[in-house]
């Protein structure tokens, strides 16, 4: 019975083979000829086979570095002989001897797992603290195993590392697509200069089409659908899990090569061919007549919940202050018919992403009620202004974390406007003496679902133009 030979990935260079000099081979062959009397050519061939076998069987000491202390995600960097079997959701760290434990691999720094453990479990998704959503994420087992205990290699990837992660969870929510997947992928892989392969569990094919420009900017290799692949993939380096450091942002002090959100913004500019790196300065003059250019304001509209009820008044006030104004929800595709409609459907939203990014990049300021539409701020030019309108319900900290910090990390300016009870349509549903207005704290403590049902799903915004006008003026002034 022939032993199947592992396939070497075509994307990578073949190994150079054993480095054994001819004089050494001749010496070995001569000694063996004197001892056992084999013909010389046969001995030479046997010697070469011996060295080939020795090279293939060599298992390096593994190197394991894990961080289980973060509040957002767990990840492990594994180096050595690493084998990934998606059909059983297992990652094997092959060791040169039996009985190797976590304590042997990471010495005294094994607080993340028991020192005598030979395996540990991980869920490679970036919402670590959310029990409900994490319960649906595929769990992987990382095992320390000797070569004869681990499965054999079906595909050998000698010159490229891999990253194992889940494309499940909140996949499909625009904010979470960036916060939970795209930005952590950028942090985890950007320093590898596209020489990395993504090993994806719960892979959503439409997602990889929609964000094709971004994915192709991070890797030149085809992503592997682990759930639909029975093969054992072998690597020298594998990362299990993604680095997620901040809400919708990056902490450059803890990221590989100190990559930052400014780096991420420039990456998006490259991938979507966005022309504007910096927003307008209102002192700049355009044309021979010295006429001042009006900065452009994009108002993100919503089709349902947290809508601007008095949008026309807001547009008029912004124009009076000095903005050129456009209102759009960005992600509603224009109507297409026939072949064009079929093509747009097949691309999973890729063309719409390209259109939306180009549209946003042409503006100097953005105004939106708290929600996923603000995610588009990543496409604004630097020095642009972001104005977030925060609905009622003690949402100020959440709004700041999700959409207040990122603009500052991308060299943009940020203004937060917290509405009053009079500016909320909840005042049409509840009396002013209701706890919804007086004390949202107990509602938050009761459940996030109740918070969403009341403050995010039932509430629209009716801005007090007199109160809001100074905010528009400040946004304009920040562009000077």
N, C-alpha and C positions, 0 to 999 in steps of 0.2 A: 504493500500500500504506500503510495507516494504521499509525502508530507506537502501540503499546499504552501507555495512560496508567497510571502507577504507582498502585496503590490506597493511599489514605491510611488508616491504622489508625483505626477508628471510636472507639477509646478516647480519642482525643486531639483537642484543639482544632485547627481548621484554621488555616493561616498567615494572617496579616493582609494579605498581598499587598504589592506594591511601594509604597513611600512616596514618591510623586512628585506634587508640587503641580500644580494646574491651570494656573497662570500659566506654569510651565516647559513644560508640554505644549503650551500655545498658542504659546509662543515658538518651540519646535522645529517645530511644524506650519507656522507662518507662514514660517519660513526655508525649509523644504523646499518649500512651495508656490511661493515665488518662484523657487527653483532648478529644480525638476523639474515644476511645474505640476499636481500631483495634486489632486483635490478635497479640500477641507478635512476632511470627516468621515472619509474614508479615511485621511488622514494622522494624524488623532488616534488612530484605531484602531491604525494601524501603530506609532505611538509607544508606545501602551500595551502592545502585544504585544512591542515591543523591551525594555521594562523588565521584563515578565514573564519573557522569555527570559533576560535578564541575571541576574535573581534566581535562576532555576532552575539556571543554569550556574555560579553562584558556588561555588567550592570553597575553604573556609577552609584556612589552614595547619594541618596536623595537630599534635596534641600527643600524645606517646607517653611513658609512664612505666612501666618494667618492673622487676620484681625477680626475678632468676634466682639470687640468692645464698642463698635460704632452703634449709634441709635438707628441708623438708616439701612445698613446692609452689612452682611458678612462676606468676606472673600478670603481665598487662599491662593498664594502663588506657589506653584509646585514645579520643581526642576529635577531632571534626571531621566529616568525611563518611565514615562507616564502613558497609561493606556485608558482610553475612554470607550465605554460600551453604553450607547444610548438606550438600547432595548431594555436594559435592566437599571438604567439611571445610576451607573457606577463609574467611578474614576479610580483607577489602580495606580498607586505609587509603588513601582517595583523596587524591591530592596535586594542587596547582594546576599542576604542571608535570611533564614527563617527567624521568626520571633521578634522582629523589629517592632518597637512600640513608638508611640508619639513622643515619649520622653527621650528616646534615642535620637529622634529626628530633630527636635527643637530644643534639646538640652533642658535647661532649667526654665525656659520661657514657655511653659506649656499650660498656662492658666486657662487657655481657651478650650482645653480638652484634658481628660485624665491622662496622667503620664504613662499609665500602663495600657491605654487604649490602642487597639490596632485598626480602628475605624471611627469615623464620626460623620454626622449627617449635616447637610446644608440645603437651604432653599435659595437658589441664586436669583433673587428678585429684591428690588430696592425699597420695599415697604415693610421692613422687618417688624416694626411695632404694631402692624395692623393684623390682628389675628384672623379676622374674617376673610380678608383678601388673601393672606398668606396660606390659608387652609386649602386654597385651590391651586397653589403653585407646586410644581413637581419637585419632589425631594430627592437629592442625590446623596449617595454614600461614597465617601472617600476612604479607600482601603489601603493599608500598608500590606504588601504581599510579596513573597519571593517569586522568582521567575516561573517556577513550576506551579505556583498557586494562582497566578494571574492568567487570563485568557491570552492566546497568541494574537499577534498583530495581523490584521487583514490589510490595512493601509498604513504605510509608514510615511510620516511627514517629518523629514529630518531637519529642514532649515526654516521652519515657520512655527511660531508658538500658536496657541489656541486660547480662546476665552469661552467658557461655558456659562450660559445665562438663560433666563426664562423670558419669553416674549408674551407671557400671559398677564395675569393681574388686571390692571386697569387699561390694558391695551385698547386703543380706540378712542379714548378721551384725549383731546388735543394737548391739554396741559400735561397729563401723565405720560403721553408719548415722549415729550421732551424731558420732563422731570425724572421719570423712572427708567427710561431707556436711552434716549439719544445723548443727553449730557453725560450720564454715567459711562456710556460706551465711549464717548469722546475722551473722558478722563482716563479710562482704563486702557485704551488702545492707541491714542494719538501719537505717543512717543515711539511707537513701533513702525511708523512711516508706511502704513498699509500692508506691512508684512505680518499679517495675523489672520487666522481663520476663526470665524464665529461658529460655535457649536451651540445650536439653539434648540431648547425644548419649548413646547407649546408655540411653535413657530407659526406666525400668521403671514401667509403668502402675500395678501393684499398690503400688509404693513410694509413689507420689504419693497413692494412696487411703489407705494406712495412716497416713501422716504428713500427712494433709490439713489438720488444724488448724494445724500448724506452717507448712506451705507457704503457706496462705492468710493467715497472719499476717505473712509476709515480702513477699508480692506480691498485688496485686489483679488482676493480668493473667494470662491463661491461659499456661501453659508451652508452648513450642514444641518438638515432637519433631523435631530437626534431621535425623535419619536418614530420616524419612518425609516431608520437606517439600522440594520442588524449588524453592521460591520464593527470591528474593533479598530479604532483610530489611535495611532501611536505617535507621540510627540516627545520632544526634549523639554518643553516648557508649556505649562497649562495654568491659566488662572480660572478658578471656579468662583463665580460671582462678580459683581461690578462694584466699583468704587463710587459711592454716592455720598457727597460731602456736605451739601447745603441744598435747601429748597431752591430749585430752578437756578442754581448757581454752582460755583466751584470755589473751593478754598485752595488757592495756589500753594499755600504752605504745606499741604498734605498731598498734593497731586504729583504724579510722575513728571519730571522735568519742569515742575512748577507751572504747568499750563493753567491759564486763567480764563475768565469769561470774555476778556478782550480777545484772547486767542480763539475762543469758540466763535465769537462774532466774525472774526476775519476768516475763519474756516467756512462759515456759512456764506460769506461774501464770495469766496472762491468757488464753492460748489454751485451756487445759484447765479454766478456771474453778476453780482449786484454792483452797480457803478458808484454809489455814493458812500464814502467812508465817513464823511462828516456832514452834519446838518448845516443849514443856512445860518449865516450871521446877519442880523438885521441891519447892520451898518453897511453891508455890501450894497453896491449900487449896480444896476444892470442896464445896459443899453447906453446909447450916445446921449440921451436926454437926461441921464442921471436919475432915472425913475427907480425908486426903491422897490425891491421885490417883496412880495407878501409871503411870509412863511406859510407852509401848508399844514393844516390840521386834519387828521383822520379821526373821525368819531366811529368807534366800533359799535355797531348796532346788534341787537339780539332778537331772534324771531319769537322767543317765548321766555318768560320769567327774567326779572331784573332788566326790563326794558326802560329806555328813556321815554316816558309818557309824553313829555313836551319837547320832543326832538326839534321841531321847527323853531321854537323859541331859543333853544340852545345854539342852533346853527346861526340864527340871526345875531345873537349876542357875540358869538365868536367872530363873526364877520365885522361887526361894529368895532370890536377891539383891534382888528387888523389882520386876522387870519383869512386865508383862502381855505374853504371848508369842504370836505367830502365825507359823507356818511355811508358806511358799507359794513356788512357782516363778513366780508372777504371770502368766506369758504363756500358760499352758495354759488355753484357753477352757472355760467350763462347757458341758456337753452341752446341745445344743439340737436340736429336732426340727422337721420340716416346714418351714413358711414362714420361721420364725425362723432355722433352720439355713442355709437358702439365702441369706437376707439377710446373715447374719454372714459367709458365704463370699464374697459379692460385695463386701463393704466392704474386703477386703484386710487386715483386722486393725485398722481404724480404731476400731471400738467397743471392742475389747480394749485398745487403747492408752489410751483415755479411762478405762476401768475401772481399769487398772493404775496410771495416774498418780494417780487419786483415792485408790486403796488406799494407795499409798506415802506420799502426803501426810498420811495420817491417823496415821502412826507418828512416833516421836521418835528411834528408833535403828534401825540396820540392821546385820545380821551376815551375811557371805557368804564362801565360798571364792573366791579369785581367779577371775574369769570374767565373761562378758558380763552376767550377772544384776546385777552391781554398777552397771551403767550406769543402773539405775533410781534411783540416788542423786540424780540431777538433779531428781527430784520431791519429795524430802524437804524439810521446812521448814528455814529457816535456824536455826542453833544445834543442829541434830540431830547425832547421833554416828554415824559410820560405822566399823565394825570389819571389817577385811579379814584373812582367814586366808590366809596365803601357803604354798602347798605346797612340798615339798622340791624342790631342783634349782637353786639359785642364782637364784631368781626375784624376789629382794627389790627390786632396782632397777626391774625392769619393773613390778612390782606398785605401787611407789610412784609411778612416772611416770604410769601409766594410771588408778589409782584412789586414790592418796594425795594428790596435789597438787590435783585438782579439788575435793574437799570443802573444803579450806582456802581455795581461791579463791572459794568460794560461802558463806563465813562459816559453815562447819560444823566440827565437831571430828572428828579422825581418829585411829584406833588401828590399828597394824599388828601382827599376831601371826604370827610365823614358827614353823612347826611343827618338831618334832624328828623324827629317823628313826623313833622309836618310835610317833609319831603318824601315820605314813604307811603305807598298805597296801603300798607298795613293799617294805617289810620282809618281807612274805609271799611276795614273788616273787624277791628277790635276797638273797644273804648279806650281812651287814654289812660284809664286807671288799671288796665289789664297788665299782668306780669310780663307780657310780651314787650311792653314798653318800659315798665318800671324796673324789672330785674330779670334780665335774660340768663343770669348765672345758673339758676336751678334747671333751666331748660338745657343748657350745655351739659350739666352734670348728668341729666337723665339719659340722654343719648344723642349721638351725632345725627342719627336719622331724623329725630324730631327737629333739630336745628335746621337741617336741610329742608324739611317739609315746610317749616314756617318762614325762615329768614331767606332761604335761597330759592324756594320754589313758588311761594305765594306773593313775593314782593316785587313791585316795580318801583321806579324812581321818578319823582316829579320835582326837578331841581328848582329851587328858589333862585331865579335869575339875578335878583339884586344881591343875594348872598354869594352867588357863584361867580359873578362878573370879576371880582378882584382875583380870583384864581386864574381865570383866562388871561387877565392882564399880567399876572406874575409869570405864567407860562411864556407869554410873548417876551417879557423882559429877560427871561433866562436865555433866550436865543440871541441876545445882544453880544 
